[in-house]
Amino acid sequence: MPTVEYIQEEEFDSLLTPDSGLLVFDFTASWCGPCKIIAPLMDKLAQEYVGRAKVAKIDLDQSKTLAKKLGIRSIPAVMIYKDGNLMETIVGVATYEKFSTAVTNLL
């Protein structure tokens, strides 16, 4: 059963390649209450789309430079990339259906 793995700031750019497929990044922090609400939704997303989309978490307390570079001002922020290009950003708590629809529409 796949779970969402944390990646480091340095890994972010290396994952975004022209043939990387669908990547879902959950920008989060350990102290963020709303982030904890969507955490199980990200796990479910990773399980439902195994082999079709990769879901990863990035702790913004350890990735302040990346947060600034991407213009993230509120968390949770879920950014969905396809083949290295940002396709959608969902900020705040949202339903599982909103996340899964966004992913399905990009497959």
N, C-alpha and C positions, 0 to 999 in steps of 0.2 A: 504494500500500500504506500504510494508515494506521499511524502510530506513536503511542505515548502521549506526549502533550505535558505539560510541566510547567505548572502554573498557580500564580499567586501567591495568597497568603493573602487578599488583598482581593477576588479573583475568586470565592472559594468561596461566600459567601452569595448573590451575584448569580446563580449558576448554579442554586441550589436554589429553584425556583419551583413552584407547583402544577401546571404543565404541562410540567415539565422532562424528563419521561420517566425513563429509567433512567440513572443516573450512578454510575460506579464510580471511587472515589478510592483511589489507592495512596499511603499515607503512608509516606515513605521518607527516607533520608539517604545521602549519598555514602559515608560510612564504614561503613555497615551491610552486613556480609557476607550475612546472610539476605535482605536487600532485593535484592541483586544476583542471588540465586537465583530470585526470583519475577519479576524485571524482564522476562525473555523471555516468561513466562506472561501478563503484562499486555499485552505487544505482541500475542501470539497472540489474546488475548481481544478486543482492539480490532479486529483484523482479522476475526475470526469474526463479531462482532456489529456490524459497521459498519452504520450506518443504524438500528440498533435500540437500541444502548447507547453512551454516551460514556465512555471510560476516560481518566482524567487522573492525573498524579502531583503530589504536593505534598511539597516538601523541608521537613522539619520543622526543620532547622537555620535556615531562613529564615522559619519560620512557628510560632514558639514560642507565641504568643498563641492561635493556632487549636488547637494541640495541647492546650493547657491547657483551652480552652473545650470541646473534644470529649472530654476525659478520656483522651487517648491516653498510655499509659504504656510500651507495648512496640511495637516495629516489627520487621518490616513489619506494618502494619495496613491492611487493605482494608475500606473502608466502602462499602456499596451503598445508594444512595438511589433511591426511586421517587417521582416528583412531589413532591420536596422533603422526603420523610419517610425517616428512616433505617430500613432494612428488615433489614439483616444486617451483621455485623462479623466478619471473619475475621482473627485475629491469629496471626502467625508464618508459617512456611513451610507451604504446603499444596499439594496436587496441582492440576494444571490442571482436572481433573474437578470438584474441589470448587468452584473459582471459576466454571466454566462452568455447573454445575448450579444454583448460587445465582442466577446471572443468568437462566438459562432459566426457573427457577421463578417469577421476577418479571415475565417478559414477558407 
